[in-house]
Structures are given as structure tokens and as C-alpha cells.
Amino acid sequence: MGVLHKNSGDYELLRQIKKLRKIKFPRISSIKPSNSIIVLIILALSIFILGGGVYDIMERPLAVLPTPGNPGYYPDISQQFLTESISFMFFLIIGISGGYISFRSTRYAYRPREAKMFLAIGVLMLFIAIIGSELALQTKI
């Protein structure tokens, strides 16, 4: 490799690269969303996947409302209506909220009445979610 002359194309290219290095671009690592937004996105994605959202997108199931003759659940265990998926997502949201409320009750250690109230509400929400999910599965089977 020889010496670069001022009138060569390579010299001009190196000069332009040096100019670009002096420009300060914002780094991606310096832009960080808050932890609560990250947690909410992960929770929403988890609820969507566990609730059957991927199945809903791929299979495009029927949206059937419950009627007196039809409980609103598909009679086969390998398929589902859109309403089943939405109801299970609803039970997931109730259960996760109940767990979070129960967790938050520990912050009221010096106010035992409020701590017991939050704990009771959280546990009740957890039980509603578990019982509702089990009843939906029993109706389907």
C-alpha cells in the first residue's frame, strides 16, 4: 500500500470518514424506557400469548356470544371461540391484579387494617380467577 496523495479519491474518502466520527449521534443504549413500561409490555404480551391470542390471529375463530342453549364454549378441547380466549384473558388479568394487590399489601405493615383489606381483596381476586378458569375448562370438557 502506497502513500495517499491529496488529489486521490481514497484521501478524500478518509477525510470524510474523519468528519463523520466527530458528529455525536445519540446512542441507543442511552435511550431507555422506564422499568414500569417494560414490565407492562411484558405482562400484556404474556397475557396475550397465554390467553390464546396467537391462536386467534392464526385460526380466526368465530365470535359467539353465550345464549340459553349455547354456553359460549366450543364443545371440543382442541378448538375455541374468540369469546373463550377473551374470557380467559380476563381471568388472567384478574389473577395477576390480585397477586399484585396482595404484594402491595406488604407495604402497609404499620397500618394493619389496610394491609388486611388489600390482602383479602387480592386473595379474593386470585380465587375468582382460578375458579373462573377451572369452571370454563370444566364446561368445555
Backbone hydrogen bonds, N-H to C=O, Kabsch-Sander energy under -0.5 kcal/mol:
donor,donor_aa,acceptor,acceptor_aa,energy
8,S,5,H,-1.8
12,E,8,S,-1.3
13,L,9,G,-1.9
14,L,10,D,-2.3
15,R,11,Y,-1.9
16,Q,12,E,-2.0
17,I,13,L,-2.0
18,K,14,L,-2.0
19,K,15,R,-1.6
20,L,16,Q,-1.9
21,R,17,I,-1.7
22,K,18,K,-0.8
22,K,19,K,-0.6
23,I,19,K,-0.6
23,I,20,L,-0.9
25,F,23,I,-0.8
30,S,27,R,-0.8
31,I,27,R,-0.6
31,I,28,I,-0.9
32,K,30,S,-0.8
38,I,34,S,-1.7
39,V,35,N,-2.6
40,L,36,S,-2.3
41,I,37,I,-2.2
42,I,38,I,-2.3
43,L,39,V,-2.7
44,A,40,L,-2.6
45,L,41,I,-2.3
46,S,42,I,-2.4
47,I,43,L,-2.7
48,F,44,A,-2.3
49,I,45,L,-2.4
50,L,46,S,-3.0
51,G,47,I,-2.2
52,G,49,I,-1.2
53,G,48,F,-2.8
56,D,52,G,-2.1
57,I,53,G,-2.0
58,M,54,V,-2.5
59,E,55,Y,-3.0
60,R,56,D,-1.3
64,V,62,L,-0.8
67,T,70,N,-2.4
79,Q,76,D,-0.7
82,L,62,L,-2.9
85,S,81,F,-1.4
86,I,82,L,-2.3
87,S,83,T,-2.5
88,F,84,E,-2.4
89,M,85,S,-2.3
90,F,86,I,-2.1
91,F,87,S,-2.1
92,L,88,F,-2.3
93,I,89,M,-2.3
94,I,90,F,-2.2
95,G,91,F,-2.5
96,I,92,L,-2.7
97,S,93,I,-2.4
98,G,94,I,-2.4
99,G,95,G,-2.2
100,Y,96,I,-2.2
101,I,97,S,-2.6
102,S,98,G,-2.3
103,F,99,G,-2.1
104,R,100,Y,-2.5
105,S,101,I,-1.2
106,T,103,F,-1.4
107,R,104,R,-1.6
108,Y,105,S,-1.3
109,A,106,T,-0.6
111,R,108,Y,-1.2
115,A,111,R,-2.2
116,K,112,P,-2.6
117,M,113,R,-1.9
118,F,114,E,-2.6
119,L,115,A,-2.3
120,A,116,K,-2.6
121,I,117,M,-2.3
122,G,118,F,-2.5
123,V,119,L,-2.7
124,L,120,A,-2.3
125,M,121,I,-2.3
126,L,122,G,-2.1
127,F,123,V,-2.5
128,I,124,L,-2.4
129,A,125,M,-2.1
130,I,126,L,-2.4
131,I,127,F,-2.9
132,G,128,I,-2.6
133,S,129,A,-2.1
134,E,130,I,-2.3
135,L,131,I,-2.7
136,A,132,G,-2.1
137,L,133,S,-2.0
138,Q,134,E,-2.7
139,T,135,L,-2.3
140,K,136,A,-1.5
141,I,137,L,-2.1
